[in-house]
Amino acid sequence: QVRLVESGGGLVQPEGSLRLSCAASGFTFSMYAMRWYRQAPGKERELIAINTSPNGRTDYADSVKGRFTISRDNAKNTVYLQMNSLKPEDTAVYYCNALLGTLAYWGQGTQVTVSS
């Protein structure tokens, strides 16, 4: 079965960095686009980054453009989100997502808290 497992969240000070990982299994990872979403308390889930495959094209929400980088290692079935220059407003639960046809799969999420 499809499984997505995020890791790498935590507490970080403003202007700090974190790298999130999402390990995928149960499908041919290299054939599908991978996405990162986030959801802050009281807000809707927001798409923040996408990495398509096989061409590896990326796109970002304006709120993270220039600070976050999505990448993937198809040999490890893993997608990453490098987050730099973190701000308090980046505090949220971060989820990876795979859309396989009409079925959307989600990980359990990883909490990122940006605070001094």
Secondary structure, 3 states (H helix, E strand, C coil): CCEEEEECCEEECCCCCEEEEEEEECCCHHHCCEEEEEECCCCCCEEEEEECCCCCCEEECCCCCCCEEEEEECCCCEEEEEECCCCHHHCEEEEEEEEECCEEEECCCEEEEECC
